[in-house]
Amino acid sequence: MTFEPMNIPKVELHVHLDTCISYHCARMLAPKINLKSYQQNFIAPQKCTDLGDFLSKIAPHLSLLQSTSALRLAVDDIFDQLDADGVIYAELRLAPLLHLNQQLKAEEVVETILDAMQINSRIYTIESRLILCTLRHFTEQQSLETARLVIQYLHKGVVALDLAADEARYPLDNHIKAFDYVRSHGGNCIAHAGEALGFISVNETLDKLQVSRIGHGVRSIDDKATLERLIRQNIHLEVCPGCNIVCNIYNSIEEHPVNKLLRAGVAISINTDARTVADTSLNKEYRQLHRVWGWGVQEFLTCNLNAVHASFVELHIKEKLNNLLLMKN
């Protein structure tokens, strides 16, 4: 029987709204864009120099997402993609302070996205929540501003603070107060680590930011003590294999540690990270893992149950999602 990932219900915890504009959506926002320029400017090469090179491809997406109408279209667009992948629950994320170039206020950005997500969740029957990102190169004040937005919209659709962007070039120092603020007000904290830098980055992030989930974290595989810590503390890794290959973290999916992490007992999930920039989808990721590692229903069910457990949605919805996953597998 042919493996068909579309038949597997999926949970996605790590996908950036501002990296996923489809060609159709881009043309609606900027009619002069043609397919050639879209492919050149919005999609990264199959192999970037490093994470910084990859991140440069996000700028064209951001330039289009500076109005409430554009943000609504982007949410509509990503829900189309989630539905095509068979997603039943998603946590979208973005940095609201990157969408203020045309006089939008940060609150308008968050409220627009939350409203559009709520509408699309009803249309597609996909549960969704929003994570707000601060960025490595942000000042302490910018990070605190993002943290305050998290708490302002906590229980209104926003569920966590994330730290994203280039971990290799910027330290954690500017962000410790923001994470302390969110935790002290009952919010959730996650962060990117262990991608552009090694396992030391994962440990530093756990120590200083006290997160419950790590975006990527794949280079934890290089240190037994770090792996043991992840398992002991039940730290979830949001693994994005295809994106790691494009970012030149690993040369190929065959060299990627995703299978070793799963077999070691680390709680992982499979995610896209940046659908357009990395030219991927969850169905594509699942097919790759099936082809290379022989993953089937059981492996993907484990990852999706891990994702539900690590998610920031309410308990009664977690129970509903678990039932859906078990019923359809």
Beta strands, then each sheet from edge to edge (+ up, - down):
strand 1: 10-16
strand 2: 87-94
strand 3: 127-135
strand 4: 158-164
strand 5: 188-193
strand 6: 213-216
strand 7: 236-239
strand 8: 268-270
sheet 1: 1+ 2+ 3+ 4+ 5+ 6+ 7+ 8+
end
